[in-house]
């Protein structure tokens, strides 16, 4: 079940924290989040999942910044959010999408317990000028059933800035992801022992 705007307001300071909060950004069942004035772009044309990507920072000047097609820009929300016992979700605003700008390519599904700024994965289908402070995305909240184990990842929790991909950390800690193709982990069941669908 999605929380109404009135319920979002009632949950402020309890299960929902939005800092800063402006009641004018509250919608019937979501809250608009604004774009910060800094962005990151990756330096390399070819990225490797197993290695940390290098990036450089861009500032959005008062006259705006033109995003070019076929390039990923990482931005972040001006607001910091924290959620307990419910699931936060992030989506682009329809008015932004109708200009050909995707503001959250994937990973709009948040976790109960997440605390920090939202990194935006921005991709334009044609050149578009963007401005800092624009209401770029909307957060909404789902109720959750069952016992909640809150998000506690060391990668993105309590972040204070734009977060480039940290997928490489999973390769460092997870043997399965580092196996050459066709190799079986020593503790894995054989194919003969595995259940078949």
C-alpha positions in Angstrom: 0.0 0.0 0.0 1.3 3.5 -0.9 1.2 6.2 1.7 -0.9 9.3 1.0 0.7 12.7 1.2 -1.2 13.3 4.5 0.2 10.1 5.9 3.7 11.0 4.8 3.3 14.3 6.7 2.0 12.4 9.8 5.0 10.0 9.8 7.6 12.9 9.7 9.9 12.6 12.7 8.7 9.0 13.3 9.3 6.6 10.4 10.1 9.3 7.8 12.7 12.0 7.9 13.1 14.5 5.0 15.7 17.2 5.6 15.0 20.0 4.7 11.2 19.5 4.4 9.0 22.0 2.5 5.2 21.4 2.6 4.9 22.9 -0.9 6.8 19.8 -2.3 4.3 17.4 -0.8 2.0 15.7 -3.3 -1.2 13.6 -2.9 1.0 10.4 -2.5 4.6 11.5 -2.9 7.1 14.2 -2.1 9.2 16.1 -4.7 13.0 16.0 -4.2 15.3 18.7 -5.6 18.5 18.5 -7.6 21.8 19.5 -5.9 24.3 21.7 -7.8 27.0 19.1 -8.2 27.2 16.1 -10.6 29.7 13.3 -11.4 30.7 11.9 -14.8 32.9 8.8 -15.3 36.2 9.5 -17.0 36.6 6.2 -18.9 34.6 5.3 -21.9 34.8 1.6 -20.9 34.0 0.7 -17.3 35.0 -2.5 -15.5 32.7 -3.9 -12.8 35.6 -5.3 -10.9 37.4 -2.0 -10.5 36.5 1.3 -8.9 35.5 3.8 -11.6 37.3 7.2 -11.9 35.1 10.2 -12.1 35.2 14.0 -12.2 32.9 16.6 -10.6 30.8 19.1 -12.5 29.1 22.1 -11.1 25.7 23.3 -12.3 26.1 27.1 -12.8 23.2 29.5 -12.4 22.7 29.6 -16.2 22.2 25.8 -16.2 24.2 22.8 -17.5 23.5 21.1 -20.8 23.5 17.3 -20.5 24.6 15.5 -23.7 22.9 12.3 -25.0 24.4 8.8 -24.5 26.3 9.8 -21.4 25.5 8.9 -17.8 25.5 11.7 -15.3 25.3 11.1 -11.5 23.6 13.7 -9.5 22.1 13.7 -6.0 19.1 15.0 -4.2 19.4 18.2 -2.2 17.3 16.5 0.5 18.6 13.8 2.9 16.1 11.1 3.8 15.8 8.4 6.4 13.1 5.7 6.6 12.1 3.1 9.1 9.6 0.3 8.9 8.4 1.3 5.4 10.0 1.1 1.9 11.1 4.3 0.1 10.8 4.4 -3.7 12.2 7.0 -6.1 10.7 7.9 -9.5 11.3 10.6 -12.0 8.6 13.3 -12.3 6.5 13.0 -15.5 7.2 16.6 -16.5 10.9 15.8 -16.5 10.4 12.6 -18.4 8.4 14.4 -21.1 11.5 16.4 -21.8 13.4 13.2 -22.5 15.4 13.1 -19.3 15.6 9.9 -17.3 16.6 10.7 -13.7 16.8 7.3 -12.2 17.8 4.7 -14.8 17.6 1.8 -12.3 17.5 1.1 -8.6 14.6 3.2 -7.6 13.7 0.6 -5.1 14.9 1.7 -1.7 15.3 -0.3 1.6 13.7 0.2 5.0 16.4 1.8 7.1 18.2 3.7 4.3 19.6 7.0 5.5 21.3 9.5 3.2 21.1 11.4 -0.1 19.7 9.7 -3.2 22.2 9.3 -6.1 20.4 10.0 -9.4 21.4 8.1 -12.5 20.6 10.7 -15.2 20.5 10.0 -18.9 19.2 12.3 -21.6 17.9 11.2 -25.0 18.8 14.6 -26.5 20.6 17.7 -25.2 18.8 19.3 -22.3 19.7 22.2 -20.0 19.2 21.4 -16.3 19.2 23.7 -13.3 20.2 23.2 -9.6 17.2 23.3 -7.2 14.7 22.0 -9.7 12.2 19.4 -8.3 13.7 16.5 -10.2 12.2 13.3 -8.7 9.6 12.1 -6.3 9.9 9.8 -3.3 7.0 7.7 -2.2 6.5 5.0 0.4 5.2 1.5 0.6 4.1 -0.3 3.7 5.9 -3.6 4.4 4.6 -6.8 6.1 6.6 -9.1 8.3 9.6 -8.5 10.5 11.9 -5.8 9.1 15.6 -6.1 8.9 16.8 -2.6 8.2 19.3 -1.7 5.5 22.9 -1.5 6.9 25.2 -1.7 3.8 28.6 -0.2 4.2 28.6 0.9 0.6 25.9 3.5 0.5 24.4 3.9 4.0 24.8 7.4 5.7 26.3 8.8 2.5 27.1 12.5 2.4 27.7 12.9 -1.4 27.1 11.5 -4.8 27.9 7.8 -4.8 29.5 6.3 -7.9 29.2 2.5 -8.3 30.8 0.5 -5.6 30.0 -2.9 -7.2 33.7 -3.6 -7.2 33.6 -4.2 -3.5 31.3 -7.2 -4.0 34.0 -8.8 -6.2 36.5 -8.3 -3.4 34.3 -10.0 -0.8 32.3 -12.5 -2.8 34.3 -15.5 -4.1 31.5 -16.6 -6.4 31.7 -13.3 -8.4 35.4 -13.8 -9.1 35.3 -17.3 -10.5 36.3 -17.9 -14.1 33.4 -19.2 -16.2 32.8 -22.9 -15.8 34.6 -23.2 -12.5 32.6 -24.5 -9.5 33.1 -23.2 -5.9 34.6 -26.0 -3.8 31.6 -26.1 -1.5 28.9 -26.1 -4.3 26.8 -29.2 -4.9 27.5 -31.1 -8.1 25.1 -31.0 -11.0 24.0 -34.5 -10.2 23.1 -33.5 -6.6 21.4 -30.3 -7.5 17.6 -30.1 -7.7 16.2 -29.9 -11.2 13.0 -27.8 -11.9 
